[in-house]
Amino acid sequence: MAGYLTTHVLDTALGKPAQGLKIELFRIEGDTRTHLRTLETNDDGRTDSQILPEAEFATGTYELIFHAGAYLDAVGSPPESPRFLDVIPLRFGMSEGAHYHVPLLLSPFGYSTYRGS
């Protein structure tokens, strides 16, 4: 089975999917950080396509950058300067050809993630 990568972002403060949140994907090789793509979440808090599709999948270390501050500004979360959470980096490894799902549960003052299915 070839691997691929997906995500889902839920705004736990509003109790709904986080629509319009910018996400960047990087591949990490030693000290080299290579930008692979930039996507945005849809009305279900997911990206319209796989973040890393099967045709481009390779095991290794990756980083997802979630632009939470811009999203929180857009949905009218009470402003603060600077925001407690602005840019959230999640660095993780993919060691086998499988479906990796890396969701983000987000609020203005906290977040969590896990390997989903």
C-alpha positions as CSV (number, residue, x, y, z in Angstrom):
1,M,0.0,0.0,0.0
2,A,1.3,3.4,-0.9
3,G,1.1,6.1,1.8
4,Y,-0.5,9.5,1.9
5,L,-1.1,12.3,4.3
6,T,-4.3,14.1,5.3
7,T,-5.5,16.5,8.1
8,H,-8.6,17.8,9.7
9,V,-8.8,21.0,11.7
10,L,-11.5,21.5,14.3
11,D,-12.1,24.8,16.1
12,T,-13.0,23.5,19.6
13,A,-13.9,27.0,20.9
14,L,-16.6,27.4,18.2
15,G,-17.4,23.7,18.0
16,K,-17.1,23.4,14.3
17,P,-14.6,22.8,11.5
18,A,-11.9,25.5,11.0
19,Q,-12.6,26.8,7.5
20,G,-10.0,28.9,5.6
21,L,-7.0,27.9,7.7
22,K,-3.7,28.0,5.7
23,I,-1.5,24.9,6.1
24,E,2.0,24.5,4.7
25,L,3.9,21.2,4.3
26,F,7.7,20.8,4.5
27,R,10.0,17.8,4.2
28,I,12.8,17.8,6.7
29,E,16.2,16.2,5.7
30,G,18.9,16.9,8.2
31,D,19.2,20.7,8.4
32,T,17.3,21.2,5.1
33,R,13.6,22.2,5.1
34,T,11.9,21.9,1.7
35,H,8.5,23.5,1.1
36,L,6.3,21.0,-0.7
37,R,2.9,22.8,-0.9
38,T,0.5,25.2,0.7
39,L,-3.2,24.4,1.1
40,E,-6.3,25.8,2.9
41,T,-9.0,24.0,4.8
42,N,-12.5,23.8,3.3
43,D,-15.9,24.2,5.0
44,D,-15.4,20.8,6.6
45,G,-12.0,21.7,8.0
46,R,-10.2,19.4,5.6
47,T,-8.1,20.1,2.5
48,D,-9.7,19.5,-0.9
49,S,-6.9,17.1,-1.8
50,Q,-4.5,15.0,0.1
51,I,-1.7,17.0,1.7
52,L,0.9,14.5,0.4
53,P,-0.7,12.3,-2.2
54,E,0.3,8.7,-2.9
55,A,2.2,9.6,-6.0
56,E,4.6,11.8,-4.0
57,F,4.7,9.9,-0.8
58,A,8.0,9.0,0.8
59,T,8.8,8.0,4.3
60,G,10.8,10.5,6.4
61,T,10.3,13.6,8.6
62,Y,7.8,16.2,7.7
63,E,6.4,19.4,9.2
64,L,2.9,20.9,9.0
65,I,2.6,24.6,9.7
66,F,-0.9,25.7,10.7
67,H,-1.4,29.4,10.4
68,A,-3.8,29.6,13.4
69,G,-3.4,33.3,14.2
70,A,-4.7,34.5,10.8
71,Y,-7.6,32.0,11.1
72,L,-8.4,33.2,14.6
73,D,-8.4,36.8,13.4
74,A,-10.7,35.9,10.5
75,V,-13.3,34.2,12.7
76,G,-13.4,37.1,15.2
77,S,-11.6,35.5,18.1
78,P,-10.9,38.2,20.7
79,P,-7.8,40.0,19.5
80,E,-4.6,40.0,21.5
81,S,-1.1,41.3,20.5
82,P,0.7,39.2,20.1
83,R,-1.6,36.2,19.8
84,F,-0.8,33.4,22.2
85,L,-1.0,30.9,19.3
86,D,0.0,32.2,15.9
87,V,1.9,29.7,13.8
88,I,1.7,26.1,15.0
89,P,4.5,23.8,13.7
90,L,3.9,20.0,14.0
91,R,7.0,17.9,13.1
92,F,6.4,14.2,12.7
93,G,7.8,11.1,11.1
94,M,6.2,8.7,8.6
95,S,8.0,5.4,8.7
96,E,5.8,3.1,6.5
97,G,3.6,3.3,3.4
98,A,0.3,3.9,5.1
99,H,-2.4,6.6,5.6
100,Y,-1.1,9.2,8.0
101,H,-3.8,11.5,9.3
102,V,-2.6,14.4,11.5
103,P,-5.5,16.4,12.8
104,L,-5.4,19.6,14.8
105,L,-7.9,20.5,17.6
106,L,-7.6,24.2,18.0
107,S,-8.7,26.9,20.4
108,P,-7.2,30.4,21.0
109,F,-5.2,29.2,24.0
110,G,-4.4,25.5,23.2
111,Y,-4.2,22.8,20.7
112,S,-3.8,19.0,20.5
113,T,-2.9,16.5,17.8
114,Y,-2.6,12.8,17.3
115,R,-2.2,10.2,14.6
116,G,-5.7,9.6,13.4
117,S,-7.2,7.3,10.8
